[in-house]
Amino acid sequence: MNHETAADRTLAGLDLKPALEAVLMVVDEPASEERLARLLERPRRAVADALRELADDYTAQGRGFELRHVAGGWRFYSRAAYASAVERLALEGQTARLTQAALETLAVVAYRQPVSRSRVSAVRGVNCDGVMRTLLQRGLVREAGAEPETGAILYVTTEYFLERLGLRGLDELPELAPFLPEAAAIEAESQEGVPSFDPDAPDAPGGQYADD
């Protein structure tokens, strides 16, 4: 009995080199020839030859990327000659200003730390997973163990956060009262009244949050 599926037939009809390119565009680690051959249902030798031909083609064409065989597998990398362009992109991401949502989330962490992601979301009233990832990538917050009761990861601000705001310690964070309609709001746990602390404000310690 033939158990071949439509997907199998489609896979068999794919051109090998474009199929390899498509797979290698999405891998997050070098893919071995054996793995690629298994995924594409082709002989390992055919896959190995196609990979080497692709690598030679990219070099001959002077492409901005190259296909390298590293750590027992194959993966795309930007070519060293264009490192300055890639570096510009990376630095741009580090110097872009934080969004209002990121500033508000950072404020909640700063004043409530150590605090879980779900707690921050509850305070802001919106899901903050994406914003927290941004703050982690920027080095402004870090993980600090887990909450004993729930096992949730706790977050705190970093030394870099203090450096960027020009603070010697968290005790130099401004009082909340000037930023609240009613100072008593923060005292009521049921209110979850954490304000949006904007480091760009003229009266914020450390001046303007120039680069982030």
Backbone as CSV, one residue per row, in Angstrom:
resi,resn,N_x,N_y,N_z,CA_x,CA_y,CA_z,C_x,C_y,C_z
1,MET,0.854,-1.196,0.000,0.000,0.000,0.000,0.884,1.238,0.000
2,ASN,0.546,2.194,-0.816,1.322,3.412,-0.932,0.774,4.458,0.045
3,HIS,1.615,4.843,1.027,1.195,5.815,2.039,1.724,7.208,1.736
4,GLU,2.183,7.455,0.529,2.711,8.766,0.170,1.609,9.817,0.248
5,THR,1.912,10.926,0.906,0.944,12.008,1.068,1.201,13.106,0.039
6,ALA,0.244,14.030,-0.040,0.403,15.164,-0.934,1.627,15.988,-0.552
7,ALA,1.855,16.101,0.769,3.019,16.854,1.239,4.309,16.204,0.767
8,ASP,4.348,14.850,0.810,5.535,14.136,0.349,5.780,14.396,-1.131
9,ARG,4.712,14.370,-1.917,4.858,14.598,-3.348,5.333,16.015,-3.639
10,THR,4.814,16.981,-2.868,5.238,18.368,-3.035,6.705,18.525,-2.688
11,LEU,7.128,17.893,-1.592,8.516,17.960,-1.156,9.447,17.373,-2.206
12,ALA,9.053,16.264,-2.773,9.893,15.601,-3.766,10.040,16.437,-5.026
13,GLY,9.058,17.297,-5.296,9.107,18.102,-6.506,9.862,19.408,-6.362
14,LEU,10.345,19.720,-5.155,11.055,20.976,-4.933,12.465,20.926,-5.511
15,ASP,12.914,22.042,-6.075,14.310,22.150,-6.483,15.168,22.164,-5.229
16,LEU,16.257,21.420,-5.259,17.041,21.221,-4.044,17.667,22.506,-3.530
17,LYS,18.327,23.263,-4.384,19.030,24.450,-3.900,18.090,25.502,-3.297
18,PRO,17.014,25.869,-3.981,16.083,26.825,-3.345,15.479,26.282,-2.054
19,ALA,15.243,24.977,-1.998,14.691,24.381,-0.777,15.687,24.511,0.370
20,LEU,16.958,24.278,0.065,17.994,24.436,1.090,18.061,25.886,1.561
21,GLU,17.987,26.810,0.629,18.031,28.229,1.000,16.869,28.578,1.924
22,ALA,15.682,28.095,1.599,14.501,28.404,2.407,14.640,27.878,3.824
23,VAL,15.141,26.654,3.961,15.303,26.061,5.288,16.383,26.789,6.076
24,LEU,17.507,27.080,5.420,18.622,27.715,6.116,18.316,29.157,6.519
25,MET,17.317,29.765,5.889,16.938,31.124,6.262,16.296,31.187,7.639
26,VAL,15.756,30.066,8.112,14.993,30.095,9.366,15.620,29.283,10.497
27,VAL,16.728,28.594,10.255,17.339,27.825,11.338,17.993,28.772,12.335
28,ASP,17.991,28.403,13.618,18.616,29.236,14.631,19.948,28.685,15.099
29,GLU,20.421,27.625,14.432,21.738,27.061,14.697,22.170,26.322,13.440
30,PRO,23.483,26.101,13.265,23.945,25.407,12.055,23.243,24.067,11.868
31,ALA,22.774,23.824,10.643,22.056,22.585,10.324,23.002,21.612,9.634
32,SER,23.069,20.401,10.138,23.970,19.408,9.565,23.450,18.906,8.229
33,GLU,24.355,18.353,7.428,23.959,17.788,6.141,22.981,16.636,6.339
34,GLU,23.187,15.855,7.386,22.291,14.729,7.670,20.871,15.226,7.971
35,ARG,20.788,16.284,8.762,19.470,16.821,9.118,18.771,17.389,7.891
36,LEU,19.513,18.122,7.074,18.925,18.705,5.875,18.476,17.627,4.898
37,ALA,19.284,16.593,4.775,18.919,15.493,3.878,17.649,14.804,4.355
38,ARG,17.526,14.649,5.674,16.336,14.012,6.241,15.099,14.883,6.035
39,LEU,15.253,16.195,6.262,14.121,17.108,6.113,13.615,17.162,4.675
40,LEU,14.549,17.170,3.740,14.177,17.318,2.333,14.079,15.991,1.603
41,GLU,14.339,14.907,2.333,14.237,13.558,1.774,15.092,13.411,0.514
42,ARG,16.349,13.825,0.642,17.306,13.706,-0.455,18.550,12.990,0.051
43,PRO,19.337,12.417,-0.854,20.587,11.772,-0.442,21.543,12.785,0.179
44,ARG,22.256,12.366,1.197,23.177,13.267,1.878,24.212,13.828,0.922
45,ARG,24.714,13.011,0.019,25.733,13.471,-0.917,25.189,14.578,-1.810
46,ALA,23.960,14.442,-2.261,23.363,15.468,-3.112,23.211,16.778,-2.341
47,VAL,22.831,16.680,-1.070,22.689,17.866,-0.236,24.042,18.523,-0.009
48,ALA,25.068,17.725,0.301,26.405,18.260,0.546,26.937,18.984,-0.684
49,ASP,26.752,18.389,-1.856,27.236,19.013,-3.087,26.496,20.324,-3.365
50,ALA,25.182,20.324,-3.147,24.393,21.520,-3.396,24.796,22.654,-2.448
51,LEU,25.075,22.331,-1.198,25.489,23.339,-0.226,26.808,23.983,-0.622
52,ARG,27.742,23.186,-1.035,29.040,23.727,-1.446,28.923,24.568,-2.716
53,GLU,28.078,24.153,-3.609,27.860,24.933,-4.828,27.208,26.278,-4.500
54,LEU,26.255,26.267,-3.583,25.623,27.516,-3.165,26.647,28.462,-2.532
55,ALA,27.475,27.910,-1.654,28.492,28.730,-0.988,29.429,29.353,-2.009
56,ASP,29.855,28.577,-2.998,30.748,29.097,-4.042,30.049,30.154,-4.890
57,ASP,28.771,29.934,-5.184,28.006,30.891,-5.985,27.909,32.241,-5.281
58,TYR,27.608,32.224,-3.971,27.466,33.482,-3.228,28.779,34.262,-3.226
59,THR,29.896,33.541,-3.097,31.202,34.200,-3.091,31.504,34.781,-4.470
60,ALA,31.243,34.021,-5.512,31.515,34.485,-6.873,30.664,35.696,-7.228
61,GLN,29.449,35.751,-6.702,28.536,36.856,-7.001,28.788,38.080,-6.124
62,GLY,29.656,37.934,-5.119,29.939,39.046,-4.217,28.754,39.429,-3.360
63,ARG,27.955,38.444,-2.961,26.768,38.728,-2.147,27.173,39.233,-0.766
64,GLY,26.246,39.924,-0.100,26.523,40.464,1.230,26.440,39.431,2.333
65,PHE,26.067,38.218,1.981,26.023,37.126,2.948,26.799,35.943,2.387
66,GLU,27.090,35.006,3.249,27.801,33.803,2.839,27.226,32.597,3.555
67,LEU,27.434,31.447,2.969,26.994,30.190,3.568,28.217,29.492,4.110
68,ARG,28.261,29.334,5.425,29.449,28.754,6.066,29.142,27.379,6.646
69,HIS,30.176,26.543,6.645,30.109,25.252,7.331,30.829,25.414,8.659
70,VAL,30.079,25.497,9.733,30.642,25.709,11.069,29.942,24.801,12.073
71,ALA,30.680,24.396,13.091,30.114,23.591,14.184,29.338,22.379,13.669
72,GLY,29.837,21.772,12.621,29.208,20.566,12.108,27.967,20.782,11.280
73,GLY,27.686,22.046,10.904,26.487,22.316,10.122,26.647,23.542,9.246
74,TRP,25.578,23.896,8.545,25.593,25.021,7.622,24.616,26.102,8.083
75,ARG,25.050,27.367,7.879,24.192,28.481,8.266,24.605,29.735,7.505
76,PHE,23.636,30.639,7.263,23.938,31.903,6.611,24.548,32.884,7.613
77,TYR,25.527,33.660,7.147,26.142,34.717,7.945,26.341,35.935,7.059
78,SER,26.314,37.123,7.649,26.645,38.317,6.877,28.139,38.286,6.586
79,ARG,28.513,38.779,5.425,29.923,38.746,5.022,30.704,39.807,5.789
80,ALA,31.930,39.464,6.184,32.749,40.346,7.018,32.977,41.713,6.383
81,ALA,33.031,41.762,5.072,33.284,43.030,4.386,32.185,44.053,4.647
82,TYR,31.004,43.579,5.057,29.870,44.479,5.284,29.527,44.598,6.766
83,ALA,30.506,44.315,7.605,30.287,44.355,9.051,29.870,45.742,9.534
84,SER,30.397,46.792,8.893,30.064,48.146,9.346,28.577,48.453,9.170
85,ALA,27.970,47.930,8.101,26.542,48.145,7.884,25.718,47.408,8.930
86,VAL,26.125,46.181,9.252,25.417,45.398,10.260,25.580,46.042,11.633
87,GLU,26.780,46.541,11.906,27.032,47.199,13.190,26.152,48.429,13.339
88,ARG,25.961,49.171,12.263,25.101,50.354,12.321,23.672,49.980,12.711
89,LEU,23.186,48.888,12.144,21.843,48.415,12.468,21.741,48.036,13.940
90,ALA,22.747,47.305,14.429,22.730,46.868,15.823,22.765,48.052,16.775
91,LEU,23.600,49.030,16.463,23.711,50.201,17.329,22.456,51.048,17.283
92,GLU,21.796,51.103,16.127,20.563,51.866,16.006,19.505,51.336,16.957
93,GLY,19.448,50.012,17.089,18.479,49.417,17.996,18.768,49.733,19.444
94,GLN,20.051,49.965,19.768,20.410,50.257,21.150,20.219,51.719,21.519
95,THR,20.225,52.611,20.515,20.137,54.032,20.831,18.741,54.613,20.609
96,ALA,17.850,53.826,20.019,16.498,54.328,19.803,15.806,54.595,21.139
97,ARG,14.987,55.632,21.166,14.276,55.948,22.403,13.287,54.849,22.763
98,LEU,13.060,54.715,24.052,12.047,53.785,24.514,10.663,54.347,24.223
99,THR,9.733,53.462,23.937,8.353,53.877,23.734,7.733,54.244,25.081
100,GLN,6.578,54.889,25.018,5.867,55.222,26.251,5.528,53.966,27.039
101,ALA,5.128,52.900,26.319,4.798,51.645,26.995,6.012,51.077,27.714
102,ALA,7.193,51.182,27.080,8.410,50.674,27.705,8.778,51.505,28.926
103,LEU,8.628,52.827,28.839,8.918,53.689,29.981,7.999,53.381,31.159
104,GLU,6.716,53.163,30.865,5.773,52.852,31.931,6.107,51.513,32.572
105,THR,6.448,50.527,31.761,6.798,49.210,32.292,8.065,49.292,33.128
106,LEU,9.045,50.041,32.640,10.291,50.223,33.386,10.023,50.903,34.721
107,ALA,9.086,51.848,34.740,8.749,52.528,35.984,8.148,51.557,36.990
108,VAL,7.275,50.672,36.529,6.657,49.702,37.434,7.725,48.800,38.043
109,VAL,8.643,48.324,37.209,9.720,47.467,37.724,10.563,48.245,38.730
110,ALA,10.907,49.484,38.395,11.766,50.287,39.268,11.164,50.488,40.643
111,TYR,9.854,50.771,40.702,9.225,51.087,41.982,8.683,49.869,42.711
112,ARG,8.452,48.774,41.999,7.870,47.599,42.648,8.844,46.427,42.775
113,GLN,10.060,46.557,42.310,10.984,45.426,42.267,11.288,44.851,43.651
114,PRO,11.508,43.509,43.692,11.395,42.551,42.583,9.928,42.279,42.256
115,VAL,9.630,42.169,40.973,8.242,42.044,40.548,8.145,41.068,39.382
116,SER,7.070,40.316,39.327,6.869,39.353,38.251,6.277,40.035,37.025
117,ARG,6.388,39.382,35.893,5.858,39.928,34.648,4.328,40.071,34.721
118,SER,3.674,39.070,35.310,2.215,39.136,35.409,1.787,40.286,36.326
119,ARG,2.585,40.551,37.351,2.279,41.659,38.262,2.397,42.997,37.532
120,VAL,3.436,43.117,36.711,3.617,44.344,35.936,2.435,44.532,34.986
121,SER,2.007,43.439,34.339,0.870,43.510,33.425,-0.390,43.932,34.164
122,ALA,-0.562,43.429,35.399,-1.739,43.784,36.187,-1.724,45.261,36.549
123,VAL,-0.553,45.779,36.871,-0.437,47.194,37.230,-0.773,48.082,36.046
124,ARG,-0.255,47.722,34.867,-0.460,48.555,33.680,-1.807,48.299,33.017
125,GLY,-2.394,47.128,33.287,-3.678,46.824,32.691,-3.595,46.281,31.282
126,VAL,-2.375,45.975,30.822,-2.167,45.396,29.481,-1.041,44.375,29.571
127,ASN,-1.015,43.465,28.611,0.061,42.481,28.561,1.378,43.185,28.240
128,CYS,2.425,42.869,28.984,3.703,43.565,28.812,4.832,42.627,28.400
129,ASP,4.518,41.421,27.926,5.561,40.451,27.588,6.558,41.001,26.577
130,GLY,6.053,41.579,25.495,6.941,42.104,24.459,7.799,43.247,24.967
131,VAL,7.208,44.130,25.754,7.947,45.269,26.291,9.020,44.800,27.258
132,MET,8.727,43.804,28.066,9.719,43.275,29.001,10.901,42.679,28.257
133,ARG,10.627,42.003,27.140,11.730,41.455,26.337,12.631,42.572,25.829
134,THR,12.018,43.690,25.427,12.798,44.833,24.965,13.682,45.373,26.079
135,LEU,13.127,45.504,27.266,13.902,46.022,28.396,15.034,45.078,28.776
136,LEU,14.781,43.781,28.677,15.834,42.796,28.942,16.946,42.924,27.917
137,GLN,16.577,43.050,26.645,17.559,43.169,25.578,18.379,44.442,25.723
138,ARG,17.759,45.491,26.196,18.466,46.757,26.397,19.349,46.743,27.640
139,GLY,19.200,45.713,28.467,20.008,45.640,29.677,19.506,46.525,30.798
140,LEU,18.253,46.980,30.717,17.698,47.860,31.742,17.069,47.095,32.892
141,VAL,16.624,45.874,32.640,16.116,45.002,33.697,16.774,43.635,33.555
142,ARG,16.697,42.847,34.618,17.257,41.495,34.598,16.418,40.583,35.479
143,GLU,16.586,39.281,35.253,15.894,38.307,36.087,16.572,38.231,37.450
144,ALA,15.775,38.018,38.486,16.316,37.983,39.852,15.624,36.901,40.663
145,GLY,15.710,35.660,40.197,15.133,34.559,40.943,13.654,34.371,40.630
146,ALA,13.002,33.585,41.465,11.596,33.268,41.249,10.782,33.556,42.500
147,GLU,9.509,33.842,42.293,8.584,34.087,43.400,8.296,32.760,44.095
148,PRO,8.526,32.654,45.396,8.353,31.376,46.105,6.957,30.785,45.960
149,GLU,5.942,31.624,46.012,4.564,31.128,45.995,4.146,30.577,44.642
150,THR,4.546,31.251,43.569,4.056,30.878,42.238,5.124,30.329,41.310
151,GLY,6.402,30.574,41.631,7.475,30.156,40.737,7.699,31.114,39.587
152,ALA,6.948,32.228,39.564,7.101,33.210,38.487,8.454,33.901,38.591
153,ILE,9.054,34.179,37.442,10.344,34.871,37.415,10.163,36.310,37.885
154,LEU,11.078,36.768,38.727,11.040,38.134,39.236,12.058,38.989,38.480
155,TYR,11.732,40.267,38.347,12.599,41.186,37.608,12.973,42.382,38.465
156,VAL,14.203,42.863,38.264,14.687,44.066,38.936,15.426,44.921,37.906
157,THR,15.658,46.173,38.237,16.433,47.030,37.359,17.923,46.716,37.517
158,THR,18.720,47.181,36.574,20.150,46.875,36.544,20.998,48.098,36.898
159,GLU,22.301,47.862,37.016,23.231,48.968,37.221,23.213,49.903,36.011
160,TYR,22.998,49.327,34.834,22.938,50.139,33.621,21.755,51.107,33.678
161,PHE,20.650,50.650,34.249,19.478,51.510,34.434,19.856,52.729,35.280
162,LEU,20.555,52.483,36.389,20.980,53.583,37.253,21.940,54.513,36.517
163,GLU,22.849,53.916,35.756,23.824,54.708,35.007,23.140,55.623,33.998
164,ARG,22.164,55.086,33.272,21.490,55.870,32.241,20.668,57.009,32.833
165,LEU,20.152,56.819,34.053,19.368,57.870,34.696,20.213,58.766,35.587
166,GLY,21.505,58.463,35.715,22.380,59.282,36.533,22.129,59.152,38.017
167,LEU,21.735,57.958,38.454,21.432,57.717,39.869,22.539,56.893,40.517
168,ARG,22.796,57.163,41.774,23.760,56.348,42.509,23.113,55.113,43.100
169,GLY,21.817,55.166,43.313,21.095,54.033,43.866,19.605,54.234,43.710
170,LEU,18.841,53.182,43.994,17.389,53.266,43.847,16.765,54.243,44.831
171,ASP,17.477,54.524,45.917,16.938,55.471,46.890,16.885,56.891,46.339
172,GLU,17.527,57.112,45.183,17.487,58.426,44.565,16.359,58.562,43.546
173,LEU,15.573,57.496,43.371,14.389,57.622,42.522,13.478,58.702,43.111
174,PRO,12.832,59.490,42.286,11.980,60.566,42.816,10.794,60.017,43.579
175,GLU,10.298,60.823,44.513,9.088,60.454,45.226,7.939,60.366,44.231
176,LEU,6.990,59.484,44.518,5.888,59.294,43.588,4.855,60.406,43.636
177,ALA,4.726,61.051,44.770,3.652,62.016,44.960,3.538,63.055,43.843
178,PRO,4.640,63.671,43.395,4.498,64.703,42.355,3.933,64.179,41.047
179,PHE,4.002,62.860,40.834,3.539,62.285,39.588,2.134,61.702,39.681
180,LEU,1.522,61.797,40.868,0.203,61.193,41.079,-0.864,62.258,41.293
181,PRO,-2.068,62.023,40.759,-3.180,62.936,41.068,-3.454,62.969,42.562
182,GLU,-3.354,61.796,43.200,-3.532,61.698,44.641,-2.437,60.807,45.177
183,ALA,-1.629,61.332,46.041,-0.494,60.578,46.554,-0.925,59.309,47.254
184,ALA,-2.126,59.328,47.831,-2.587,58.164,48.591,-2.883,56.973,47.690
185,ALA,-3.004,57.197,46.396,-3.400,56.111,45.493,-2.403,54.968,45.528
186,ILE,-1.114,55.292,45.617,-0.100,54.246,45.579,-0.098,53.420,46.849
187,GLU,-0.653,53.982,47.907,-0.640,53.286,49.169,-1.672,52.171,49.210
188,ALA,-2.711,52.273,48.417,-3.770,51.268,48.424,-3.410,50.141,47.473
189,GLU,-3.109,48.979,48.010,-2.683,47.856,47.191,-3.737,47.476,46.166
190,SER,-4.987,47.618,46.520,-6.038,47.244,45.600,-6.109,48.165,44.398
191,GLN,-5.582,49.368,44.540,-5.635,50.333,43.459,-4.587,50.046,42.389
192,GLU,-3.466,49.424,42.738,-2.343,49.176,41.834,-1.937,50.471,41.120
193,GLY,-1.890,51.562,41.858,-1.684,52.857,41.220,-0.249,53.242,41.010
194,VAL,0.455,52.569,40.129,1.827,52.938,39.825,1.821,53.906,38.652
195,PRO,2.495,55.059,38.771,2.462,56.066,37.713,3.429,55.737,36.592
196,SER,3.353,56.517,35.541,4.289,56.389,34.433,5.427,57.362,34.682
197,PHE,6.572,56.871,35.112,7.716,57.717,35.386,8.501,57.895,34.098
198,ASP,8.583,59.097,33.587,9.251,59.374,32.321,10.596,60.023,32.592
199,PRO,11.701,59.311,32.361,13.021,59.884,32.612,13.315,61.086,31.732
200,ASP,12.524,61.327,30.687,12.744,62.494,29.838,12.191,63.770,30.452
201,ALA,11.415,63.613,31.531,10.833,64.794,32.150,11.943,65.714,32.656
202,PRO,11.792,67.049,32.519,12.842,67.993,32.911,13.257,67.870,34.357
203,ASP,12.324,67.516,35.251,12.655,67.449,36.666,13.043,66.043,37.104
204,ALA,13.183,65.113,36.162,13.601,63.764,36.531,15.081,63.769,36.854
205,PRO,15.530,62.977,37.841,16.935,62.945,38.210,17.758,62.427,37.058
206,GLY,18.956,62.982,36.884,19.849,62.493,35.850,19.571,63.115,34.500
207,GLY,18.557,64.011,34.404,18.294,64.686,33.141,17.590,63.819,32.156
208,GLN,17.794,64.111,30.883,17.068,63.431,29.811,17.639,62.062,29.557
209,TYR,16.760,61.137,29.260,17.153,59.747,28.956,17.577,59.734,27.490
210,ALA,18.774,60.260,27.217,19.149,60.698,25.878,19.116,59.626,24.818
211,ASP,19.648,58.475,25.112,19.829,57.489,24.052,18.787,56.426,24.031
212,ASP,18.024,56.211,25.062,17.086,55.085,25.109,15.685,55.558,25.368
